[in-house]
Amino acid sequence: MAVHLAESCSYLNQLEAEIQMLRPNRHSNKEQPNDAEGSLVPRRPVLNPPEQDITTDQTATKEILSSAATGTDLVAIEHIDTHATKPLHVRYTREGDLLPRYSYVGDAACEAFNTRVRRHLRNDDSIAPPKHDRYFKTNALRKPVGRDLDLPDQGYARLLIETAERFVGSEYHVFLRRTFLHQFDEVYKPDTSKDPAWLCGLFAILALGELYSNIPVRAHHNQAAIPGTGFFLRALDLFEDLYEEPTVSYIETVLLLSYYSHALNRSNSAYIFTGLAMRLSMALGLHRELPAQHASPFEHEHRRRVWWTVYAFDRLCSLKLGHPVTIKDEDISVNLPSNNNLTSEDLEDLPDPKQILSSIAMARIAGSILQDLYQPRSQFAILPNVQKILAQLKDFIQSLPDELSLTKIASTACPGRALASLHVHCNHCIVLTTRPVFFQHFRSQANLPHARTSPGPCSAVVPALADACVSAATTCYKLLRRLWVNGQIVTLGGFDSQYLFSAATILAMSHSLKPTNSSRTLVEGSSSMLRIMGTSGNIPARGYYEQLAELKHDLELCEDSAGEVNAAQSQAKSSPIQADRENATEVRQQVPTDITSATATTEPDGAHMQYNLDVAAILNAPDINEFLTFEGLDELGIEGLGSQPLW
């Protein structure tokens, strides 16, 4: 104890002496070096750095750390710019790094406060924040790479990479294309050093490519194997703990592992991987915009795209599981992706961001849905929040460029997968937004002994919003059905089955309220798609199909108990419900022979082959337009679905 006190007093005395020494020169306007690299800490090798007039104290902050202390050689520590402002970033480089590394110091951190005080005392804004280099290090956390990497044939691997890029890379940033393919070619050369972190990302991409190729894989233990699982397990074997010194490419790898986990129905794993990517991104300060002089335009844009992909993934996972988002929009200051100031060579790594920007906009709306409709406090303001979110969706649809508009998808026989996915997600968000109101309408209209009504001055709004919910579910199903017919559905993916289940649930409930041949066709079609996806090996779809069959069975039982089911309703609804109930118990043993022909028989009515995919028409309906412009909405006693958690 006495030793610690003595050390503390010694440090304080030293600090006081330094302050006294600096006080006379506090207001001197000596010229300070202007380091263009800034105050973050990057990791690109610095070759022949320019000579600078650096003081003794500043030279100390540019010390070269020994390999014994860090495990790798630190090439240089570079200072923040003279005019740098909040937040604090530290930039550093290590041998072998392709891109700079940065360490972020938030304003509330004690280290940040200490740095600002020292800058004030020295009248020197070039004093760098502290480096995070003193922590326990051990090689036990490193993953050795053996000689036998078990890499697939190079031609096959490149095919899988292109497939993954087409399905995932068109909506989000997954890797630097030109740089990654160059590294890919190098890894197949003999006697090339192998980085386990990069190899982990490679195997994760191969796993996604095989998944989206719908390539049959040999089954094990009488269970249908999911394509890509072999590559995914190899990626996990190579996954390292680089949490203390992460890189942007490491975050890209974590996102890939999250995305594939959804196909395995490992939703918690996907959520945790996404959370890890979010935390690592904030540790690197990706959520804060760097001053222009701190990095090249390419480095700036790379950071932005990785951040906004993490942002979109976070909201995608949170929306799927009903969890709160990790970061609020007001805590983000980084700019949106763009092609500004990028060279033609840069564009080979970072393509046009239009699709990514649309995905970001949808992710923001998804965050609003979670925060305003499905959290405990949301039960007090349902209709105003529904109004706000539908207005956001309408503005989003109207702001889409022509190549991403619904007119484009409705007029194209085989639209791009990314374009179709965007509008499927948009309709899904309309369903989630209006679903609490639709449930209120269902409870008041269903033939149940405990049915309730909700009279009030705004009660006419409830049927209108309920109709919008059903229309969006119908459009969502028809978009997915078109993808299926065109061979673009991800049979074993986790998200298509989720959107289909969401739509099918609303369609089944709507059919029970007003059974018609058309509604029956929609329910049968969506149910059949889920069933076939489940029997093909889609784990999430298998569970969704069983849940849908149970819901339809319960709907039938409730109607029977009320004694209000007429013969026409029984004929329209009972047979598909009973068939689904029986199929649910056999779903694990069935293997379809022709997916396309199986779904084609579920919609015999030619009228349903004419797709009405205009989601704008849903939000432009007269009743919805009136609702969106109405001021002073009165509450109807509609319960927020986030008010009572399900355990």
Buried (B, 14 or more C-beta within 10 A) or exposed (E): EEEEEEEEEEEEEEEEEBBEEBEEEEEEEEEBBBBEBBBBBBBBBBEEEEEEEBBEEBEEBBEEBEEEEBBEBBBBBBBBBBEBEEBBBBBBBBEEBEBBBBBBBBEEBEBBEBBBEBBEBBBBBBBBBBBBBEEEBEEEEBEEEEEEBEBBEEEBBBBBBBBBBBBBBBBBBBBBBBBBBEBBEEBEEEEEEBBBBBBBBBBBBBBBBBBBBBBEBEEEEEEBBBBBBBBBEBBBEBBBEBEEBBBBBBBBBBBBBBBBBBBBBBBEBBBBBBBBBBBBBBBBBBBBBBBEBBBBBBBBBBBBBBBBBBBBBBBBBBBBEEBEBBBEEEEBEBBEBBBEEBEEEBBBBBBEBBBBBBBBBBBBBBBBBBBBBBBEEBBEBBBBBBBBBBBBBBEBBEEBEEEBBBEBBBEEEEBBBBBBBBBBBBBBBBBBBBBBBBBBBBBBBBBBEEEEEBEEEBBEBBBBBBBBBBBBBBBBBBBBBBBBBBEBBBBBBBBBBBBBBBBBBBBBBBBBBEBEEBBBBBBBBBBBBBBBBBBBBBBBBBBBBBBBBEBBBEBBEBBEEBEEBEEEBBEBBBEBBBBBBEBBEEBEEEEBEEBEEBBBEBBEEEEBEEEEBBBBEBBBBEBBEEBBEBEEBEEBEBBBBBBEEEE
